[in-house]
Amino acid sequence: MKNISPDQARRYVSSLNLDDRLRRRPRAAGTVELNFDQVKNQAAVVGSDIVSFVKGVTPERREDIVNSSLLAQLAAKKQVSDPGRVYDWYNAYFDVLTNIGWSVQDRGFATYSETSDNFQAHEAIMKVAASLLGPAATTLAVVQATLDALKSLSADSSWLAIFNRESQSAQTARFQVTLAEQGEDDQFLVSLMAFGIEAKATLTQVLFFKFKSSETSLKHYSGKVTINTHVLANVRDLIKTKIAAHAIDYIKALPELD
């Protein structure tokens, strides 16, 4: 685990250059309404990240996860502007998280194997999640409920518009699934899954599209993340300020899960 001090994290965040191509409405900065509630299972779309929260996670920590994800995405897009360089983008994304208190272990991506001729990304997500969380884990139901909420949306919904815009480009796609839960003794538990798709044909949809296994490569990373809450708390306000002009274009809470 990389040891980052609060001072190092603050200097790092201050030095970041963020992608600003979608900063269209600065007057609306800071007006994203997430209405996080500690007693509810909730979820949000954050660019190419689908973030779920299990009952018990405080609103402040929910906001920390959302803001950290957006900061990492914007910095990675600035550093790796070519959408075809999926795994270089992920290296930059993970680097940002590591420098603000996240511990992302073993960044290697595994190839997803599918025995049938076709697969859908949301089905692959659930298989990877079951392996990471445990097939009987109650948290797995929150991931499923989040995907079901997305599947129920119309194709032109603002949630899917944000996700599709940020996750796919021509013949490649990348997206993340993050789950936060509250452990014992105030422990903050985060599970992170990252996916990369390379296809022979142009991608028009990601999550609920049926891919031909012979023409598409899906790779994934999954791991439990330890977060240094002291470090993250010390850069919380700085991160908010850094992403304020971008939030309205990237963040949208999903309808209630329960």
C-alpha positions as CSV (number, residue, x, y, z in Angstrom):
1,M,0.0,0.0,0.0
2,K,1.4,3.4,-1.0
3,N,1.8,5.6,2.0
4,I,0.4,9.1,1.2
5,S,0.4,11.9,3.7
6,P,-2.4,14.5,3.7
7,D,0.1,17.1,2.6
8,Q,1.2,15.0,-0.3
9,A,-2.4,14.3,-1.4
10,R,-3.2,18.0,-1.3
11,R,-0.2,18.9,-3.4
12,Y,-1.1,16.2,-5.8
13,V,-4.7,17.2,-6.3
14,S,-3.7,20.9,-6.7
15,S,-1.3,19.9,-9.4
16,L,-3.7,17.9,-11.5
17,N,-4.8,19.1,-14.9
18,L,-8.3,17.9,-15.7
19,D,-10.1,17.3,-19.0
20,D,-12.3,20.3,-19.7
21,R,-13.8,19.6,-23.1
22,L,-17.3,19.3,-21.6
23,R,-17.2,22.3,-19.3
24,R,-20.1,23.9,-21.1
25,R,-22.2,25.2,-18.2
26,P,-19.9,26.7,-15.5
27,R,-22.9,28.7,-14.1
28,A,-24.5,25.4,-13.1
29,A,-21.4,24.2,-11.3
30,G,-22.0,22.6,-7.9
31,T,-25.7,22.2,-8.4
32,V,-25.8,18.4,-8.7
33,E,-28.5,17.1,-6.3
34,L,-27.6,13.6,-5.1
35,N,-29.7,13.5,-1.9
36,F,-27.7,10.7,-0.3
37,D,-29.3,8.9,2.5
38,Q,-27.5,6.7,5.0
39,V,-30.4,4.3,5.5
40,K,-31.0,3.6,1.8
41,N,-29.3,1.5,-0.9
42,Q,-28.5,4.1,-3.6
43,A,-26.6,4.4,-6.8
44,A,-25.3,7.0,-9.2
45,V,-23.8,7.3,-12.7
46,V,-20.4,9.1,-12.5
47,G,-19.1,9.3,-16.1
48,S,-18.1,5.8,-17.0
49,D,-18.5,4.6,-13.4
50,I,-21.6,2.9,-12.0
51,V,-21.4,3.5,-8.2
52,S,-23.6,1.7,-5.7
53,F,-23.9,2.3,-1.9
54,V,-25.1,-0.2,0.6
55,K,-27.2,1.0,3.6
56,G,-25.0,2.3,6.4
57,V,-22.5,4.3,4.3
58,T,-22.7,8.0,5.4
59,P,-23.7,10.7,2.9
60,E,-20.3,12.3,3.3
61,R,-18.5,9.0,2.3
62,R,-20.9,8.5,-0.6
63,E,-20.0,11.9,-1.9
64,D,-16.3,11.2,-1.4
65,I,-16.5,8.1,-3.6
66,V,-18.4,10.0,-6.3
67,N,-16.0,12.9,-6.3
68,S,-12.9,10.7,-6.2
69,S,-14.1,8.7,-9.2
70,L,-14.8,11.9,-11.2
71,L,-11.5,13.4,-10.3
72,A,-9.7,10.2,-11.5
73,Q,-11.7,10.0,-14.7
74,L,-11.1,13.7,-15.7
75,A,-7.4,13.5,-14.9
76,A,-7.0,10.2,-16.9
77,K,-8.8,11.7,-19.9
78,K,-6.5,14.6,-19.8
79,Q,-3.4,12.4,-19.7
80,V,-4.6,9.7,-22.1
81,S,-6.8,11.5,-24.7
82,D,-6.8,8.5,-27.2
83,P,-9.9,6.4,-26.3
84,G,-8.3,3.4,-27.9
85,R,-5.6,3.3,-25.2
86,V,-7.9,1.7,-22.7
87,Y,-5.4,0.2,-20.3
88,D,-3.1,3.3,-20.4
89,W,-6.2,5.2,-19.3
90,Y,-6.7,2.8,-16.5
91,N,-3.1,3.2,-15.3
92,A,-3.7,6.9,-15.1
93,Y,-7.1,6.4,-13.4
94,F,-5.7,4.1,-10.7
95,D,-2.7,6.4,-10.2
96,V,-5.0,9.3,-9.2
97,L,-7.0,7.1,-6.8
98,T,-3.7,5.9,-5.2
99,N,-2.6,9.4,-4.6
100,I,-5.7,10.5,-2.8
101,G,-5.7,7.6,-0.3
102,W,-7.1,4.6,-2.2
103,S,-5.1,1.4,-2.1
104,V,-5.6,-0.4,-5.4
105,Q,-3.8,-3.7,-5.3
106,D,-2.5,-5.7,-8.3
107,R,-3.8,-3.8,-11.3
108,G,-3.6,-6.7,-13.7
109,F,-6.5,-7.3,-16.1
110,A,-7.8,-10.8,-16.7
111,T,-9.5,-12.0,-19.9
112,Y,-13.1,-12.7,-19.5
113,S,-13.9,-16.2,-20.8
114,E,-17.4,-17.0,-22.1
115,T,-18.3,-20.5,-23.2
116,S,-21.3,-19.4,-25.3
117,D,-21.2,-17.7,-28.6
118,N,-22.5,-14.4,-27.2
119,F,-22.4,-12.4,-24.0
120,Q,-23.7,-9.2,-22.5
121,A,-21.6,-6.8,-20.5
122,H,-24.1,-6.6,-17.6
123,E,-24.1,-10.4,-17.3
124,A,-20.3,-10.4,-17.2
125,I,-20.4,-7.7,-14.5
126,M,-22.6,-10.0,-12.3
127,K,-20.2,-12.9,-12.8
128,V,-17.2,-10.9,-11.8
129,A,-19.1,-9.3,-8.9
130,A,-20.1,-12.8,-7.6
131,S,-16.5,-13.9,-7.7
132,L,-15.3,-10.8,-5.9
133,L,-18.2,-10.4,-3.3
134,G,-19.3,-14.0,-3.0
135,P,-22.3,-15.5,-4.7
136,A,-24.4,-15.3,-1.5
137,A,-23.3,-11.8,-0.5
138,T,-26.2,-9.4,0.2
139,T,-24.1,-6.7,-1.5
140,L,-24.4,-8.6,-4.7
141,A,-28.1,-7.8,-4.7
142,V,-27.3,-4.1,-4.6
143,V,-25.2,-4.4,-7.7
144,Q,-28.0,-6.3,-9.4
145,A,-30.5,-3.7,-8.4
146,T,-28.3,-1.0,-9.8
147,L,-28.0,-2.7,-13.2
148,D,-31.8,-3.4,-13.2
149,A,-32.4,0.3,-12.6
150,L,-30.2,1.2,-15.6
151,K,-31.9,-1.5,-17.7
152,S,-35.3,-0.1,-17.0
153,L,-34.3,3.4,-18.3
154,S,-35.2,4.5,-21.8
155,A,-32.3,4.5,-24.3
156,D,-32.3,8.3,-24.5
157,S,-32.3,8.8,-20.7
158,S,-29.8,11.3,-19.2
159,W,-28.2,8.6,-17.1
160,L,-27.4,6.3,-20.0
161,A,-26.4,9.3,-22.2
162,I,-23.7,10.2,-19.7
163,F,-22.5,6.6,-19.3
164,N,-22.5,5.8,-23.0
165,R,-20.7,9.1,-23.8
166,E,-17.9,8.4,-21.3
167,S,-17.6,4.6,-21.7
168,Q,-17.5,3.9,-25.4
169,S,-15.7,5.1,-28.5
170,A,-15.7,3.4,-31.9
171,Q,-14.4,-0.1,-31.3
172,T,-13.4,0.2,-27.7
173,A,-15.1,0.7,-24.4
174,R,-14.2,1.0,-20.7
175,F,-16.3,1.3,-17.6
176,Q,-16.2,0.8,-13.9
177,V,-18.5,-0.6,-11.2
178,T,-17.8,0.5,-7.7
179,L,-19.6,-0.7,-4.5
180,A,-19.2,1.0,-1.1
181,E,-20.3,-0.5,2.2
182,Q,-19.8,0.1,5.8
183,G,-17.9,-2.4,7.8
184,E,-17.4,-3.0,11.5
185,D,-15.7,-0.4,13.7
186,D,-16.4,2.4,11.1
187,Q,-14.4,0.6,8.5
188,F,-15.0,1.9,5.0
189,L,-15.1,-1.0,2.5
190,V,-15.0,-0.4,-1.3
191,S,-15.0,-3.0,-4.1
192,L,-13.8,-1.9,-7.5
193,M,-14.4,-3.6,-10.8
194,A,-13.0,-2.2,-14.1
195,F,-13.8,-3.5,-17.6
196,G,-12.2,-3.0,-21.0
197,I,-13.8,-4.0,-24.3
198,E,-12.1,-4.3,-27.7
199,A,-14.4,-5.2,-30.7
200,K,-14.0,-5.7,-34.4
201,A,-17.1,-3.7,-35.1
202,T,-18.1,-0.2,-34.0
203,L,-19.8,-0.2,-30.6
204,T,-23.2,1.4,-30.4
205,Q,-24.1,0.3,-26.8
206,V,-22.3,-1.3,-24.0
207,L,-24.2,-2.6,-21.0
208,F,-27.1,-4.4,-22.6
209,F,-25.8,-5.2,-26.0
210,K,-25.2,-8.7,-27.1
211,F,-21.6,-9.2,-28.2
212,K,-20.2,-12.0,-30.3
213,S,-17.5,-13.8,-28.2
214,S,-15.4,-14.5,-31.3
215,E,-15.3,-10.8,-32.3
216,T,-15.0,-9.1,-28.9
217,S,-12.4,-9.2,-26.2
218,L,-13.5,-8.3,-22.6
219,K,-10.9,-7.9,-19.9
220,H,-11.6,-7.1,-16.3
221,Y,-10.0,-6.1,-13.0
222,S,-11.6,-6.6,-9.7
223,G,-10.4,-6.0,-6.1
224,K,-11.1,-4.9,-2.6
225,V,-9.9,-1.3,-2.0
226,T,-8.7,0.0,1.3
227,I,-9.2,3.8,1.7
228,N,-7.2,6.0,4.1
229,T,-10.1,8.0,5.3
230,H,-7.8,10.5,7.1
231,V,-6.0,11.3,3.8
232,L,-9.3,11.5,1.8
233,A,-10.9,13.7,4.4
234,N,-8.0,16.1,4.1
235,V,-8.4,16.5,0.4
236,R,-12.3,16.4,0.4
237,D,-12.9,20.1,-0.1
238,L,-10.0,20.5,-2.5
239,I,-11.4,17.7,-4.7
240,K,-14.9,19.3,-4.6
241,T,-13.4,22.6,-5.8
242,K,-11.4,20.9,-8.5
243,I,-14.4,19.1,-10.1
244,A,-17.1,21.7,-9.4
245,A,-17.2,23.1,-12.9
246,H,-17.6,19.5,-14.4
247,A,-19.9,17.8,-12.0
248,I,-23.2,18.7,-13.7
249,D,-22.0,17.1,-17.0
250,Y,-20.8,13.8,-15.4
251,I,-22.8,13.0,-12.2
252,K,-26.4,11.9,-11.9
253,A,-28.1,9.9,-9.1
254,L,-30.1,6.9,-10.2
255,P,-33.7,6.4,-9.2
256,E,-34.2,4.9,-5.7
257,L,-33.2,1.2,-5.5
258,D,-35.5,0.5,-2.7
